[in-house]
Every structure is written in structure tokens, then in C-alpha cells.
Amino acid sequence: MQSNYTSFDVDKHHIHLEFFVTDIMGIKHSVAGILDTGVPRTEFSDNFLLYAGFIQKKDEQIKIKQGLQTQKYGVIRLPSVEICGHKIYSFDAYVSYFEKSWGY
């Protein structure tokens, strides 16, 4: 049986991982992300999705609701995502506006 180990910095507040997203042209993008084991679905910043060509424009009118740090406003299907050595095809994720202070 094959083992798969993923290390991360336990001194950081979140689990930061590098993973890969393949766009509709077959180009593999390296993405820095935060692993949150308590969320029902992954979300990507609209800035990244626009850059990678997954969306044609982002909604400039989106405002973050009180107490949140992101605001989900759409769902997208990514051709594939590779995380911790596992490749997932037809991966559904939220399109989100991220608080600018996050730097994403």
C-alpha cells in the first residue's frame, strides 16, 4: 500500500499548502492555499479565477457580510485539482470575493 505524507508548519495559524489547478487550456497553475477541514466546499478568489481564465469577469458589486472574511457568490467546476498528491477531476468550488487584507 502506498503512503502519502504531507508536511506543514505547525507554528502557523492555518495549514498552508501548495496545490495545483489545471485550467481549461490544460495549463497547470501552482496555487498557495489554506486547508480548512471544517468547510463544506472549497472556495477560490475571483481574482485567481479571472487570471486563470475560469471566469470572464468578477462581480465588482460584491460586499462582504458582517463578520465574514470572504463572500461566496458563484459555483464553478474546475477541470482538475491536485492536492497532497491526489488528483481530483471535475472539482466544484465556490467563486468568492476575499477580504483584501488577506493578500489573495
Backbone as CSV, one residue per row, in Angstrom:
resi,resn,N_x,N_y,N_z,CA_x,CA_y,CA_z,C_x,C_y,C_z
1,MET,0.835,-1.178,0.000,0.000,0.000,0.000,0.881,1.244,0.000
2,GLN,0.566,2.191,-0.868,1.339,3.421,-0.995,0.943,4.409,0.103
3,SER,1.951,5.037,0.708,1.700,6.059,1.728,1.909,7.437,1.129
4,ASN,1.143,8.387,1.608,1.255,9.768,1.132,1.338,10.665,2.359
5,TYR,2.464,11.361,2.515,2.669,12.240,3.660,2.752,13.682,3.191
6,THR,2.060,14.560,3.869,2.110,15.989,3.573,2.506,16.712,4.844
7,SER,3.618,17.447,4.777,4.062,18.180,5.964,3.592,19.628,5.885
8,PHE,3.442,20.259,7.034,3.075,21.665,7.098,3.644,22.254,8.382
9,ASP,3.695,23.574,8.431,4.277,24.296,9.556,3.250,24.415,10.681
10,VAL,3.476,23.699,11.767,2.521,23.711,12.883,2.546,25.019,13.664
11,ASP,3.528,25.888,13.398,3.598,27.168,14.092,2.707,28.225,13.449
12,LYS,2.216,27.970,12.236,1.326,28.922,11.574,-0.102,28.743,12.084
13,HIS,-0.870,29.806,11.979,-2.251,29.791,12.456,-3.146,28.876,11.619
14,HIS,-2.828,28.716,10.332,-3.589,27.870,9.423,-2.647,26.861,8.766
15,ILE,-3.209,25.839,8.134,-2.421,24.871,7.384,-2.276,25.405,5.961
16,HIS,-1.081,25.869,5.618,-0.799,26.418,4.298,-0.236,25.308,3.411
17,LEU,-0.818,25.139,2.223,-0.384,24.102,1.296,-0.208,24.670,-0.101
18,GLU,0.676,24.053,-0.867,0.757,24.339,-2.299,-0.052,23.251,-2.988
19,PHE,-0.909,23.655,-3.905,-1.615,22.678,-4.714,-1.711,23.190,-6.129
20,PHE,-2.280,22.398,-7.004,-2.276,22.720,-8.426,-3.683,22.668,-8.995
21,VAL,-3.970,23.636,-9.864,-5.248,23.691,-10.564,-4.933,23.706,-12.053
22,THR,-5.578,22.818,-12.797,-5.408,22.779,-14.249,-6.558,23.553,-14.879
23,ASP,-6.221,24.518,-15.743,-7.269,25.352,-16.343,-7.834,24.699,-17.599
24,ILE,-8.766,25.367,-18.241,-9.449,24.801,-19.398,-8.538,24.635,-20.606
25,MET,-7.384,25.289,-20.593,-6.403,25.137,-21.673,-5.378,24.047,-21.349
26,GLY,-5.507,23.408,-20.189,-4.584,22.361,-19.785,-3.343,22.876,-19.090
27,ILE,-3.314,24.166,-18.765,-2.161,24.759,-18.077,-2.310,24.517,-16.582
28,LYS,-1.243,24.021,-15.973,-1.228,23.708,-14.547,-0.721,24.919,-13.776
29,HIS,-1.524,25.436,-12.847,-1.166,26.597,-12.030,-0.845,26.143,-10.612
30,SER,0.283,26.601,-10.091,0.621,26.376,-8.688,-0.136,27.403,-7.856
31,VAL,-0.807,26.937,-6.824,-1.658,27.806,-6.014,-1.281,27.646,-4.547
32,ALA,-1.129,28.768,-3.848,-0.927,28.737,-2.400,-2.300,28.800,-1.757
33,GLY,-2.592,27.863,-0.881,-3.913,27.826,-0.278,-3.859,27.517,1.203
34,ILE,-4.999,27.669,1.821,-5.159,27.356,3.240,-6.127,26.192,3.334
35,LEU,-5.729,25.133,4.011,-6.575,23.969,4.203,-7.473,24.213,5.411
36,ASP,-8.778,24.176,5.185,-9.755,24.342,6.255,-10.620,23.094,6.271
37,THR,-10.421,22.258,7.265,-11.120,20.976,7.310,-12.582,21.104,7.729
38,GLY,-13.022,22.298,8.097,-14.388,22.469,8.575,-15.343,23.085,7.572
39,VAL,-14.936,23.241,6.328,-15.819,23.874,5.346,-16.464,22.809,4.456
40,PRO,-17.675,23.068,3.988,-18.353,22.085,3.140,-17.846,22.064,1.699
41,ARG,-17.269,23.179,1.232,-16.784,23.248,-0.156,-15.624,24.237,-0.237
42,THR,-14.707,23.964,-1.142,-13.551,24.820,-1.376,-13.990,26.110,-2.058
43,GLU,-13.298,27.196,-1.742,-13.562,28.454,-2.433,-12.262,29.021,-2.977
44,PHE,-12.365,29.660,-4.147,-11.231,30.304,-4.792,-11.543,31.779,-4.963
45,SER,-10.509,32.593,-4.873,-10.716,34.028,-5.070,-11.097,34.299,-6.514
46,ASP,-11.998,35.255,-6.675,-12.398,35.643,-8.027,-11.218,36.218,-8.800
47,ASN,-10.254,36.826,-8.101,-9.051,37.334,-8.782,-8.273,36.205,-9.453
48,PHE,-8.064,35.091,-8.729,-7.354,33.956,-9.316,-8.151,33.350,-10.465
49,LEU,-9.450,33.161,-10.271,-10.280,32.540,-11.306,-10.320,33.382,-12.572
50,LEU,-10.303,34.704,-12.413,-10.247,35.602,-13.561,-8.892,35.464,-14.268
51,TYR,-7.807,35.481,-13.493,-6.452,35.352,-14.029,-6.275,34.049,-14.811
52,ALA,-6.807,32.945,-14.266,-6.632,31.630,-14.888,-7.629,31.367,-16.016
53,GLY,-8.547,32.310,-16.243,-9.484,32.174,-17.345,-10.725,31.351,-17.050
54,PHE,-10.984,31.064,-15.786,-12.173,30.293,-15.425,-13.439,31.142,-15.441
55,ILE,-13.290,32.440,-15.183,-14.420,33.361,-15.276,-14.009,34.518,-16.178
56,GLN,-14.979,35.128,-16.836,-14.704,36.224,-17.766,-14.633,37.577,-17.071
57,LYS,-15.375,37.724,-15.973,-15.329,38.954,-15.179,-15.754,38.632,-13.770
58,LYS,-15.330,39.467,-12.843,-15.750,39.277,-11.457,-16.797,40.316,-11.109
59,ASP,-17.588,40.006,-10.117,-18.656,40.905,-9.687,-18.053,41.987,-8.789
60,GLU,-17.985,43.204,-9.297,-17.380,44.322,-8.555,-18.305,44.878,-7.484
61,GLN,-19.563,44.438,-7.476,-20.541,44.950,-6.502,-20.624,44.100,-5.228
62,ILE,-19.904,42.996,-5.180,-19.967,42.098,-4.023,-19.385,42.780,-2.793
63,LYS,-20.095,42.682,-1.702,-19.647,43.205,-0.409,-19.610,42.051,0.585
64,ILE,-18.644,42.066,1.463,-18.527,41.021,2.479,-19.540,41.291,3.591
65,LYS,-20.297,40.256,3.954,-21.278,40.378,5.031,-20.570,40.533,6.366
66,GLN,-21.203,41.218,7.283,-20.670,41.461,8.621,-20.189,40.160,9.268
67,GLY,-18.958,40.151,9.774,-18.410,39.009,10.481,-17.721,37.974,9.602
68,LEU,-17.790,38.130,8.285,-17.145,37.174,7.382,-15.857,37.769,6.821
69,GLN,-14.995,36.908,6.267,-13.760,37.352,5.628,-13.769,37.073,4.133
70,THR,-14.759,36.303,3.688,-14.949,36.053,2.263,-16.443,36.115,1.978
71,GLN,-16.783,36.313,0.713,-18.188,36.290,0.317,-18.330,35.443,-0.941
72,LYS,-18.988,34.298,-0.804,-19.212,33.394,-1.925,-20.326,33.962,-2.794
73,TYR,-20.148,33.900,-4.125,-21.212,34.401,-4.983,-21.394,33.603,-6.267
74,GLY,-20.817,32.446,-6.360,-20.996,31.600,-7.530,-20.347,30.256,-7.319
75,VAL,-20.633,29.322,-8.223,-20.016,27.997,-8.188,-19.407,27.738,-9.560
76,ILE,-18.244,27.112,-9.563,-17.544,26.814,-10.811,-17.036,25.376,-10.752
77,ARG,-16.941,24.736,-11.902,-16.364,23.394,-11.979,-14.983,23.508,-12.621
78,LEU,-13.956,23.128,-11.861,-12.578,23.156,-12.341,-12.252,21.802,-12.968
79,PRO,-11.517,21.781,-14.092,-11.193,20.503,-14.745,-10.494,19.520,-13.806
80,SER,-9.501,20.009,-13.045,-8.849,19.136,-12.065,-8.094,19.969,-11.038
81,VAL,-7.985,19.383,-9.857,-7.240,19.966,-8.748,-6.356,18.858,-8.183
82,GLU,-5.102,19.198,-7.894,-4.191,18.228,-7.292,-3.754,18.778,-5.942
83,ILE,-4.055,18.033,-4.891,-3.703,18.470,-3.542,-3.213,17.271,-2.735
84,CYS,-2.105,17.475,-2.060,-1.486,16.433,-1.229,-1.264,15.149,-2.020
85,GLY,-0.894,15.301,-3.301,-0.601,14.138,-4.122,-1.811,13.434,-4.699
86,HIS,-3.003,13.964,-4.499,-4.225,13.357,-5.018,-4.821,14.262,-6.085
87,LYS,-5.179,13.682,-7.224,-5.777,14.447,-8.315,-7.287,14.211,-8.303
88,ILE,-8.042,15.306,-8.325,-9.498,15.236,-8.314,-9.985,15.897,-9.600
89,TYR,-10.797,15.194,-10.368,-11.321,15.713,-11.631,-12.722,16.288,-11.425
90,SER,-13.081,17.256,-12.260,-14.404,17.909,-12.215,-14.711,18.366,-10.786
91,PHE,-13.875,19.269,-10.304,-13.905,19.725,-8.917,-14.761,20.985,-8.794
92,ASP,-15.851,20.900,-8.053,-16.720,22.056,-7.837,-16.184,22.925,-6.700
93,ALA,-16.185,24.224,-6.920,-15.687,25.167,-5.913,-16.499,26.454,-5.982
94,TYR,-16.520,27.183,-4.873,-17.177,28.486,-4.839,-16.286,29.556,-5.456
95,VAL,-16.909,30.508,-6.124,-16.258,31.744,-6.557,-16.465,32.719,-5.407
96,SER,-15.387,33.290,-4.878,-15.504,34.150,-3.701,-14.711,35.436,-3.838
97,TYR,-15.243,36.462,-3.211,-14.514,37.707,-3.022,-13.807,37.567,-1.685
98,PHE,-12.492,37.784,-1.662,-11.709,37.651,-0.435,-11.383,39.034,0.116
99,GLU,-11.424,39.152,1.423,-11.013,40.384,2.101,-9.619,40.750,1.619
100,LYS,-9.424,41.978,1.186,-8.146,42.407,0.583,-6.960,42.244,1.531
101,SER,-7.167,42.362,2.838,-6.076,42.239,3.794,-5.476,40.837,3.807
102,TRP,-6.181,39.865,3.250,-5.641,38.506,3.166,-4.501,38.426,2.172
103,GLY,-4.475,39.303,1.176,-3.422,39.290,0.174,-3.618,38.265,-0.931
104,TYR,-4.829,37.750,-1.084,-5.110,36.750,-2.132,-5.710,37.411,-3.336
